[in-house]
Amino acid sequence: RFQYLDKQEHSFSFMSCITAPAATGKSFIRKPVNLLLTPIDRQDEIERRKEEEYKDALRAAKNSKMQPTNPRACPRNNGINVSIAKLLQLLAYSDGKHLVGIGEEIDTLVKSERAGVWSQKSDIYRLGFDNAKYGQNYMSDNSFSANVPVYYNLLLTGTPGGMYRFFKDVEDGLVTRFCFAQLPDMFGSDIPAFENYTAAEEEEIIDIAETLDKAAGTIACSHVGVRIRRWLNDKRELAIREDSRAIDTLRKRAAVIGYRAGMLAYLLNECVYTKEVGQFTSWVAEYVFQNQMELFGSKFEEVAQTQIRVRENRSQVISLLQALPEQFTRADLMALRARNGQSTNVVMVISRWRSSGFITQVEKNTYKKTPKCYQ
């Protein structure tokens, strides 16, 4: 664990999405992922045996007063189709270690959305980025109840269409928590061929994975923080120059992901800060930011502009009301709107003001402002 710039505790929680058209080689992830999961998969074999033995013992002791002790087995690599109750149970049994979800077809999650469970999965993924708590409480003993911090790493791949179907709401915060990687266009190219790792390369990858799996305690590196602060400030100035809400929004979590990557490099370098660790920190932040901007920047800008227009429209309505005298008539309002080049149909305007408590009716076609109008 380590502290971010805001002094809050962070962990190596990463969510990534690799996107490319069909048949462009996204399956390349299998080799490196299988090697990186080596220590987890080894332990998972043991955990699954514990799980099966416990189930067998429960069946054998079905009508017995002496029930077997729950071993709290926790296989950590469970794909993305795991149920909410099972996922919550595994999080409760994981003792703060990260669970892992690998999904080679993002449309699998899109289908689960149609099945009605996506809203909860989406909540869990968002909470997992910050290791916040998720819980549910059932009266039935047949379902799992708990309230636990979410430590969960996720890797998805899919086509651009599947990705956009999955990340269809940029306002829910999930997009900003993901590192997106776009494979180059392979149109007209030969089928990609992937070389096998050498024995030394495989050993190196597994060594890295084992180092991470055994790592515990807290680390700190002020240099990584300095690097990210500088990158964040550069992007803040860019957002101001470009008057871009998208840049200002997306820079913030890209910086978090870059910081975590920098701390990961620092840890793997035996907690020695080097120029390369610093370069890697800002490179990851920039990579995350550029891909988020390319894939979703225009949508963020569109949403931001809509919100600005709503605020402006609200302020225009209030300004219109403030321009009227304390007591005014329908004719006064029609004349004011006509001078502003607005429609003289004021029925809905008056109705909204009355329902909002800004005005009360004095007599027919005559109204008076309330104290709420001036708040």
C-alpha positions in Angstrom: 0.0 0.0 0.0 1.1 3.6 -0.5 -0.3 7.1 -0.2 -1.4 9.2 -3.2 -1.0 13.0 -3.5 -4.2 13.4 -1.4 -2.8 11.3 1.4 -5.3 8.5 0.9 -4.1 4.9 0.9 -3.9 3.3 -2.5 -3.1 -0.2 -3.8 -2.1 -1.8 -7.1 -5.6 -1.8 -8.4 -5.7 -1.7 -12.2 -8.5 -2.1 -14.8 -7.6 -2.3 -18.4 -9.3 -2.8 -21.7 -7.6 -3.8 -25.0 -9.7 -3.0 -28.0 -9.3 -3.8 -31.7 -11.4 -5.0 -34.6 -12.2 -8.7 -34.9 -9.4 -11.1 -35.9 -6.5 -8.6 -35.2 -4.7 -10.7 -32.5 -6.2 -9.6 -29.2 -5.7 -13.2 -28.0 -2.0 -12.4 -27.6 -2.8 -11.6 -24.0 -3.1 -15.3 -23.1 0.6 -16.1 -23.0 1.8 -13.2 -20.8 -1.3 -13.3 -18.6 -1.0 -17.0 -18.0 2.6 -16.5 -17.0 1.8 -13.5 -14.7 -1.0 -15.6 -13.1 1.3 -18.5 -12.3 1.6 -18.0 -8.5 -2.1 -17.2 -8.2 -3.2 -20.2 -10.3 -0.9 -22.5 -8.2 -2.6 -21.4 -5.0 -6.0 -21.5 -6.7 -5.6 -25.2 -7.3 -5.1 -25.7 -3.5 -8.0 -23.3 -2.7 -10.4 -25.1 -5.1 -9.5 -28.5 -3.5 -10.3 -27.0 -0.1 -13.6 -25.7 -1.5 -14.6 -29.1 -3.0 -13.6 -31.0 0.2 -15.7 -28.6 2.3 -18.7 -29.2 0.0 -18.3 -32.9 0.2 -18.0 -32.7 4.0 -21.2 -30.6 4.2 -23.1 -33.1 2.1 -21.9 -35.9 4.3 -22.9 -34.1 7.5 -26.2 -32.9 6.2 -28.3 -34.1 9.1 -25.5 -34.1 11.7 -25.1 -31.7 14.6 -21.4 -31.6 13.9 -20.9 -29.4 10.9 -17.5 -29.1 9.2 -15.5 -25.9 9.7 -15.5 -23.5 6.7 -11.9 -23.3 5.4 -12.7 -19.9 3.8 -11.2 -21.1 0.5 -10.5 -18.2 -1.9 -9.5 -19.0 -5.5 -8.6 -15.5 -6.8 -8.8 -16.0 -10.6 -12.5 -16.5 -11.4 -13.1 -15.0 -14.8 -15.8 -12.3 -15.2 -19.0 -14.5 -15.0 -18.8 -15.0 -11.2 -22.1 -14.2 -9.4 -22.4 -11.2 -7.1 -22.9 -13.4 -4.0 -19.8 -15.5 -4.9 -17.7 -12.5 -5.7 -18.6 -10.9 -2.4 -17.8 -14.1 -0.5 -14.4 -14.3 -2.2 -13.7 -10.6 -1.4 -14.5 -11.4 2.2 -12.1 -14.4 2.2 -9.3 -12.8 0.3 -7.7 -11.0 3.3 -7.0 -7.9 1.3 -5.4 -9.6 -1.7 -6.7 -8.7 -5.2 -9.1 -11.0 -7.0 -8.5 -11.2 -10.8 -11.0 -11.1 -13.6 -9.9 -11.8 -17.2 -12.5 -11.4 -20.0 -11.4 -12.0 -23.6 -14.8 -11.0 -24.9 -16.2 -7.8 -23.4 -19.6 -8.6 -25.0 -19.9 -11.3 -22.2 -20.4 -8.5 -19.7 -22.8 -6.7 -22.1 -24.9 -9.8 -22.1 -24.9 -9.9 -18.3 -26.2 -6.3 -18.3 -29.2 -7.5 -20.2 -29.6 -10.2 -17.6 -30.1 -7.5 -15.0 -26.9 -8.0 -12.8 -24.7 -5.4 -14.5 -25.7 -2.5 -12.3 -24.2 -4.3 -9.3 -21.1 -5.4 -11.2 -20.6 -1.8 -12.4 -20.8 -0.6 -8.8 -18.2 -3.2 -7.7 -15.8 -2.3 -10.5 -16.0 1.4 -9.6 -15.6 0.8 -5.9 -12.7 -1.5 -6.7 -10.7 1.3 -8.2 -10.6 3.0 -4.8 -10.8 -0.2 -2.7 -14.0 1.2 -1.2 -16.5 -1.1 0.6 -19.3 -3.0 -1.1 -21.9 -5.0 0.7 -25.2 -6.7 0.7 -27.3 -8.1 3.6 -29.8 -10.9 3.2 -32.0 -12.6 5.8 -31.7 -16.0 4.2 -28.8 -18.2 5.2 -28.6 -19.5 1.6 -27.1 -16.2 0.3 -23.9 -14.5 1.3 -24.0 -11.2 3.3 -21.0 -9.0 4.0 -19.6 -5.5 3.7 -16.0 -5.6 2.6 -13.4 -3.5 0.7 -13.1 -4.4 -2.9 -9.6 -5.5 -4.1 -10.2 -6.5 -7.7 -8.1 -6.3 -10.9 -9.7 -6.5 -14.3 -8.5 -7.1 -17.8 -11.0 -7.0 -20.7 -10.6 -7.3 -24.5 -13.1 -6.7 -27.2 -14.0 -5.0 -30.5 -14.6 -1.2 -30.6 -18.4 -1.9 -30.9 -18.4 -4.2 -27.9 -16.3 -1.6 -25.9 -18.8 1.2 -26.7 -21.7 -1.0 -25.8 -20.1 -1.7 -22.5 -18.9 1.9 -21.7 -22.1 3.5 -22.9 -22.4 6.0 -20.1 -19.4 8.3 -19.7 -21.0 10.0 -16.6 -21.0 7.0 -14.4 -17.2 7.2 -13.8 -16.2 3.8 -15.1 -14.5 5.1 -18.2 -12.1 7.2 -16.2 -11.0 4.2 -14.1 -9.8 2.2 -17.1 -6.6 2.1 -19.0 -7.5 1.6 -22.7 -5.1 0.1 -25.2 -5.9 0.2 -28.9 -4.1 -2.3 -31.2 -2.9 -0.8 -34.5 -5.1 -1.2 -37.6 -4.3 -4.6 -39.2 -6.3 -4.0 -42.4 -4.8 -5.9 -45.3 -2.0 -7.4 -43.1 -1.1 -11.1 -42.7 -2.3 -13.1 -39.7 -0.1 -11.9 -36.7 2.4 -14.5 -35.6 3.5 -14.5 -32.0 7.0 -15.8 -31.0 7.2 -18.1 -28.0 8.9 -16.8 -24.9 12.4 -18.1 -24.2 12.8 -20.1 -21.0 14.7 -17.1 -19.5 11.9 -14.7 -20.4 9.2 -17.0 -18.9 11.3 -17.3 -15.7 11.6 -13.5 -15.6 7.9 -12.9 -15.9 7.1 -15.5 -13.3 9.7 -14.0 -10.9 7.9 -10.6 -11.3 4.6 -12.1 -10.6 5.9 -13.9 -7.5 7.5 -10.7 -6.2 4.2 -8.9 -6.5 2.2 -11.8 -4.9 4.5 -11.9 -1.9 4.8 -8.1 -1.5 3.3 -6.7 1.8 3.4 -3.6 3.9 3.7 0.0 2.8 6.1 1.8 0.4 6.7 5.5 -0.3 8.5 7.4 -3.0 8.2 11.2 -3.1 9.9 11.4 -6.5 6.9 9.5 -8.2 4.6 12.1 -6.6 6.7 15.0 -7.9 6.6 13.5 -11.4 2.8 13.1 -11.4 2.2 16.6 -9.9 4.2 18.1 -12.8 2.2 16.0 -15.3 -1.1 17.0 -13.7 -0.2 20.6 -13.7 0.8 20.5 -17.4 -2.6 19.0 -18.3 -4.4 21.5 -16.1 -2.8 24.4 -18.0 -3.7 22.6 -21.3 -7.3 22.3 -20.2 -7.4 26.0 -19.4 -5.8 26.9 -22.7 -8.1 24.7 -24.7 -11.2 25.5 -22.5 -11.7 21.7 -22.4 -13.8 20.1 -19.7 -12.8 16.7 -21.1 -9.1 17.3 -20.6 -9.7 18.6 -17.1 -11.8 15.5 -16.2 -9.8 12.8 -17.7 -6.4 14.1 -16.5 -7.3 13.4 -12.9 -7.7 9.6 -12.8 -5.1 9.1 -15.6 -2.7 10.7 -13.0 -3.8 8.1 -10.4 -3.2 5.2 -12.8 0.2 6.7 -13.8 1.1 7.1 -10.1 0.2 3.5 -9.3 2.2 2.3 -12.3 5.2 4.4 -11.1 5.0 2.9 -7.6 4.8 -0.6 -9.2 8.0 0.1 -11.2 9.6 1.5 -8.0 8.7 -1.7 -6.1 9.9 -4.0 -8.8 13.2 -2.0 -8.9 13.8 -3.0 -5.3 12.4 0.4 -4.1 15.1 2.3 -5.8 14.0 5.4 -7.8 15.7 5.9 -11.1 15.2 8.1 -14.2 13.5 5.2 -15.9 11.0 4.8 -13.0 10.1 8.5 -13.4 9.8 8.3 -17.2 7.5 5.2 -16.9 5.3 7.0 -14.4 4.5 10.0 -16.7 4.4 7.7 -19.8 1.6 5.6 -18.3 -0.3 8.7 -17.2 0.0 10.2 -20.7 -0.9 6.9 -22.5 -4.0 6.4 -20.4 -5.0 10.1 -20.9 -4.5 10.0 -24.7 -6.5 6.8 -25.2 -9.3 8.0 -23.0 -9.4 11.3 -24.9 -9.3 9.6 -28.3 -12.1 7.1 -27.5 -14.3 9.2 -25.2 -13.1 12.8 -25.2 -15.8 14.1 -27.6 -18.5 12.5 -25.5 -17.2 14.0 -22.3 -17.1 17.4 -24.0 -20.6 17.0 -25.3 -21.9 16.1 -21.8 -20.0 19.0 -20.2 -21.4 21.5 -22.7 -24.9 20.2 -22.0 -24.5 20.6 -18.3 -23.1 24.2 -18.9 -26.2 25.0 -21.1 -28.5 23.7 -18.3 -26.8 25.9 -15.8 -26.9 28.9 -18.1 -30.6 28.3 -18.9 -31.3 28.1 -15.1 -29.5 31.3 -14.5 -31.3 33.0 -17.4 -34.7 32.0 -15.9 -33.7 33.4 -12.5 -32.3 36.6 -14.1 -35.7 37.0 -15.9 -37.5 36.8 -12.6 -35.1 39.2 -10.9 -35.7 41.7 -13.7 -39.4 41.9 -12.8 -40.8 44.1 -10.1 -41.8 42.7 -6.7 -45.3 42.4 -7.9 -45.9 41.9 -11.6 -48.5 40.9 -14.1 -48.6 38.3 -16.9 -48.4 41.3 -19.3 -45.2 42.5 -17.6 -43.6 39.1 -18.1 -44.7 38.9 -21.8 -43.3 42.3 -22.5 -39.9 41.5 -20.9 -39.6 38.3 -22.8 -40.5 40.1 -26.0 -37.7 42.6 -25.4 -35.3 39.6 -24.9 -36.4 38.0 -28.2 -38.1 35.2 -26.4 -41.5 33.6 -26.9 -44.4 35.4 -25.3 -46.1 32.2 -24.3 -45.5 32.4 -20.6 -47.9 29.7 -19.2 -45.2 27.1 -18.6 -42.8 29.8 -17.2 -45.3 30.9 -14.6 -46.2 27.3 -13.8 -42.6 26.4 -13.1 -42.0 29.5 -11.0 -45.1 28.7 -8.9 -44.3 25.0 -8.4 -40.7 25.9 -7.5 -42.0 28.4 -4.8 -40.5 31.5 -6.5 -43.8 33.3 -6.8 -47.4 33.2 -5.5 -50.6 34.4 -7.2 -52.1 37.6 -5.8 -55.1 37.8 -8.1 -55.9 36.7 -11.7 -52.8 37.3 -13.9 -51.0 39.1 -11.0 -48.1 37.5 -9.1 -45.7 38.3 -6.2 -42.2 37.1 -5.6 -41.5 35.0 -2.5 -38.4 35.2 -0.2 -37.1 32.0 -1.9 -36.7 34.0 -5.1 -33.8 36.0 -3.4 -32.0 33.0 -1.9 
